[in-house]
Amino acid sequence: MLLNADSLPELLEDYKESLTLALIDAQQISEQIGLGRVINTAILGAYCKINGDLELGFLEEAVKETISYKLEENLRALRLAYERVRLYPRKGRVCA
């Protein structure tokens, strides 16, 4: 579960043993670099890092091909979120 938060919400403390959680403060990143409240590229960067299927270089090329508005800011948001996402791996077992 990927959360747009700067810290683990108290509500999820009881579940961190059975869920894989990842946190990224996408709002803070976007505001810091001039994207305002637009968090989509920051979330994309964090998601792809924790998913592990896509390398950062591939993501950067995809953003360059699809985004023209504030391109450098979007690339920076992507990179920062990719680097800063924090992963809290599941420690317990989940019964299906």
C-alpha positions as CSV (number, residue, x, y, z in Angstrom):
1,M,0.0,0.0,0.0
2,L,1.5,3.3,-1.1
3,L,0.5,6.3,1.1
4,N,1.0,10.0,0.4
5,A,2.1,10.9,3.9
6,D,5.2,12.0,5.8
7,S,4.8,9.5,8.6
8,L,2.9,6.3,9.2
9,P,-0.7,7.1,10.2
10,E,-1.6,5.8,13.7
11,L,-4.6,4.0,12.2
12,L,-2.2,1.7,10.3
13,E,0.2,0.9,13.2
14,D,-1.8,-2.3,14.0
15,Y,-1.5,-3.5,10.3
16,K,2.2,-2.9,9.6
17,E,2.9,-6.5,10.6
18,S,0.6,-7.9,7.9
19,L,0.8,-5.2,5.1
20,T,3.6,-4.0,3.0
21,L,3.5,-0.2,3.4
22,A,5.3,2.5,1.6
23,L,5.3,6.2,2.4
24,I,6.1,9.2,0.2
25,D,5.3,12.8,1.0
26,A,4.4,13.6,-2.6
27,Q,2.6,16.8,-1.6
28,Q,5.7,18.2,0.0
29,I,7.9,17.2,-3.0
30,S,5.5,18.8,-5.5
31,E,5.1,22.0,-3.5
32,Q,8.8,22.3,-2.9
33,I,9.7,22.1,-6.6
34,G,6.9,24.3,-8.0
35,L,4.2,21.9,-9.0
36,G,1.7,23.0,-6.3
37,R,-0.8,20.3,-5.4
38,V,-0.1,18.2,-8.5
39,I,1.4,14.9,-7.1
40,N,0.9,12.5,-10.0
41,T,4.6,12.2,-11.1
42,A,5.8,12.0,-7.5
43,I,3.4,9.2,-6.9
44,L,4.5,7.5,-10.1
45,G,8.2,7.7,-9.1
46,A,7.5,6.2,-5.7
47,Y,5.2,3.5,-7.0
48,C,7.7,2.3,-9.7
49,K,10.5,2.2,-7.1
50,I,8.6,0.0,-4.7
51,N,7.2,-2.2,-7.5
52,G,10.7,-2.7,-8.8
53,D,9.7,-3.3,-12.4
54,L,10.8,-0.1,-14.0
55,E,14.2,1.6,-13.7
56,L,14.4,5.4,-13.2
57,G,15.9,6.0,-16.7
58,F,12.9,4.4,-18.4
59,L,10.5,6.5,-16.3
60,E,12.4,9.7,-17.2
61,E,12.1,8.9,-20.9
62,A,8.4,8.1,-20.6
63,V,7.8,11.5,-18.8
64,K,9.8,13.3,-21.4
65,E,7.6,11.8,-24.2
66,T,4.3,12.5,-22.5
67,I,4.6,15.6,-20.4
68,S,5.4,19.1,-21.8
69,Y,4.1,21.4,-19.0
70,K,6.8,22.0,-16.4
71,L,8.9,19.1,-17.7
72,E,11.9,19.8,-15.5
73,E,9.8,20.1,-12.4
74,N,8.0,16.8,-13.2
75,L,11.3,15.0,-13.8
76,R,12.6,16.3,-10.5
77,A,9.4,15.2,-8.7
78,L,9.8,11.8,-10.3
79,R,13.4,11.5,-9.2
80,L,12.9,12.7,-5.7
81,A,10.0,10.4,-5.0
82,Y,11.9,7.5,-6.5
83,E,14.8,8.2,-4.1
84,R,12.9,9.1,-1.0
85,V,10.1,6.5,-0.8
86,R,10.3,4.5,2.4
87,L,9.3,0.9,2.4
88,Y,8.0,-0.9,5.5
89,P,7.9,-4.6,4.4
90,R,5.3,-7.0,5.8
91,K,6.6,-8.9,8.8
92,G,3.7,-11.2,9.5
93,R,1.7,-13.6,7.3
94,V,-1.6,-12.7,5.7
95,C,-4.2,-15.4,5.5
96,A,-6.1,-15.5,2.3
